Amino acid sequence: MRRLNTQIPPLKTHRLLLRPYQEEDLTDLFTFCCHPQVGPAAGWIPHENISKSKQVLVSFISQGEVWAVEEIKSKQVVGSIGLHQDKARAVGKEFVLSMGYVLSPAVWGMGYATEGARRVLRYIFSEMENPPELVSVAHYDFNDRSRRVIEKCGFKFEGVIRKAAIVPEHGLCDSWKYSMTQREWHQTVVQEGTFLKD
Ligand SMILES: CC(C)(COP(=O)(O)OP(=O)(O)OC[C@H]1O[C@@H](n2cnc3c(N)ncnc32)[C@H](O)[C@@H]1OP(=O)(O)O)[C@@H](O)C(=O)NCCC(=O)NCCS
């Protein structure tokens, strides 16, 4: 089975450097992971203390599935983008990867999530040696910001899993599912030249 562990290379965009996490990122990671608007929107509880962030950072470093999103101008880590197994699909990582992202509220609305997610899609479908068949992504019903990021990346809407999860601060939520196949990437995104310049 494909292992992502050694496979997340540094990726650059105009304003961002996506790179593997390192121990020095702990303070930056805690800064956005403790924010009450960040974790719950992605389905997890805000970090109550820096030890929780340390635990998460250690797993990010050892698993190698999550990029630190470094803002080039400030050199600060302002978020994460991860690629994981999609547990809702009965296939392994060699066929389907699921993308997730969070950013510090200090940089919301600047287009960073879209810029980073598009770069990761380009890496997956145009640069990975054995790309997966499909990349999935999802957002909870209340998360219009994430919905816009997904739409701007060109994902196809699949449907809604109603009452999919109990989300911290939000209760029982529907999950909106989207995906993009290799073929869709090449046909729709690359041929239309939608975001090749990122
Ligand atoms: C979701 C998230 C990553 C988006 O990051 P971002 O860098 O602000 O995203 P972008 O700037 O690329 O795009 C945001 C879009 O949402 C729109 N938006 C902002 N506030 C909005 C609101 N209240 N309602 C609807 N849309 C909104 C923006 O206008 C923009 O769309 P546009 O380009 O069409 O104008 C960020 O809000 C975040 O980290 N949220 C908490 C964690 C989270 O939700 N993660 C995703 C889990 S699925």
The ligand as a MOL file (V3000), in Angstrom:
LIG
                    3D

  0  0  0     0  0            999 V3000
M  V30 BEGIN CTAB
M  V30 COUNTS 48 50 0 0 0
M  V30 BEGIN ATOM
M  V30 1 C -12.3210 27.0410 5.9280 0
M  V30 2 C -11.0600 27.8900 5.9610 0
M  V30 3 C -9.8290 26.9840 5.8420 0
M  V30 4 C -11.1060 28.8740 4.7840 0
M  V30 5 O -9.8920 29.5720 4.7350 0
M  V30 6 P -9.7260 30.9260 3.9090 0
M  V30 7 O -8.2680 31.1150 3.6490 0
M  V30 8 O -10.4400 32.0130 4.5960 0
M  V30 9 O -10.4510 30.5590 2.5680 0
M  V30 10 P -10.4210 31.4410 1.2360 0
M  V30 11 O -10.0540 32.8570 1.5690 0
M  V30 12 O -9.5850 30.7180 0.2420 0
M  V30 13 O -11.9360 31.3560 0.7870 0
M  V30 14 C -12.9660 31.6500 1.7000 0
M  V30 15 C -14.2480 31.9000 0.9610 0
M  V30 16 O -15.3130 31.9330 1.9020 0
M  V30 17 C -16.0340 33.1390 1.7380 0
M  V30 18 N -16.5800 33.5020 3.0470 0
M  V30 19 C -15.9830 34.1320 4.0400 0
M  V30 20 N -16.8480 34.2800 5.0710 0
M  V30 21 C -17.9720 33.6880 4.6910 0
M  V30 22 C -19.2340 33.4890 5.3090 0
M  V30 23 N -19.4730 33.8970 6.5410 0
M  V30 24 N -20.1900 32.8390 4.6170 0
M  V30 25 C -19.9500 32.3960 3.3650 0
M  V30 26 N -18.7800 32.5330 2.7380 0
M  V30 27 C -17.8080 33.1880 3.4050 0
M  V30 28 C -15.0070 34.1080 1.2230 0
M  V30 29 O -15.6390 35.2130 0.6320 0
M  V30 30 C -14.2700 33.2260 0.2370 0
M  V30 31 O -15.0140 32.9950 -0.9320 0
M  V30 32 P -14.8770 33.9190 -2.2450 0
M  V30 33 O -13.4530 33.8010 -2.7030 0
M  V30 34 O -15.8530 33.3540 -3.1730 0
M  V30 35 O -15.1890 35.3310 -1.8390 0
M  V30 36 C -10.9450 28.6950 7.2630 0
M  V30 37 O -12.0890 29.4870 7.3920 0
M  V30 38 C -10.7830 27.8110 8.4930 0
M  V30 39 O -9.6900 27.4000 8.8390 0
M  V30 40 N -11.9140 27.5250 9.1680 0
M  V30 41 C -11.8970 26.6970 10.3910 0
M  V30 42 C -11.4930 25.2550 10.0920 0
M  V30 43 C -12.3240 24.6930 8.9570 0
M  V30 44 O -13.4780 25.0070 8.7970 0
M  V30 45 N -11.6820 23.7980 8.1930 0
M  V30 46 C -12.3580 23.1220 7.1120 0
M  V30 47 C -13.0720 21.9250 7.6240 0
M  V30 48 S -14.0490 21.2020 6.3380 0
M  V30 END ATOM
M  V30 BEGIN BOND
M  V30 1 1 1 2
M  V30 2 1 2 3
M  V30 3 1 2 4
M  V30 4 1 2 36
M  V30 5 1 4 5
M  V30 6 1 5 6
M  V30 7 2 6 7
M  V30 8 1 6 8
M  V30 9 1 6 9
M  V30 10 1 9 10
M  V30 11 2 10 11
M  V30 12 1 10 12
M  V30 13 1 10 13
M  V30 14 1 13 14
M  V30 15 1 14 15
M  V30 16 1 15 16
M  V30 17 1 15 30
M  V30 18 1 16 17
M  V30 19 1 17 18
M  V30 20 1 17 28
M  V30 21 1 18 19
M  V30 22 1 18 27
M  V30 23 2 19 20
M  V30 24 1 20 21
M  V30 25 1 21 22
M  V30 26 2 21 27
M  V30 27 1 22 23
M  V30 28 2 22 24
M  V30 29 1 24 25
M  V30 30 2 25 26
M  V30 31 1 26 27
M  V30 32 1 28 29
M  V30 33 1 28 30
M  V30 34 1 30 31
M  V30 35 1 31 32
M  V30 36 2 32 33
M  V30 37 1 32 34
M  V30 38 1 32 35
M  V30 39 1 36 37
M  V30 40 1 36 38
M  V30 41 2 38 39
M  V30 42 1 38 40
M  V30 43 1 40 41
M  V30 44 1 41 42
M  V30 45 1 42 43
M  V30 46 2 43 44
M  V30 47 1 43 45
M  V30 48 1 45 46
M  V30 49 1 46 47
M  V30 50 1 47 48
M  V30 END BOND
M  V30 END CTAB
M  END
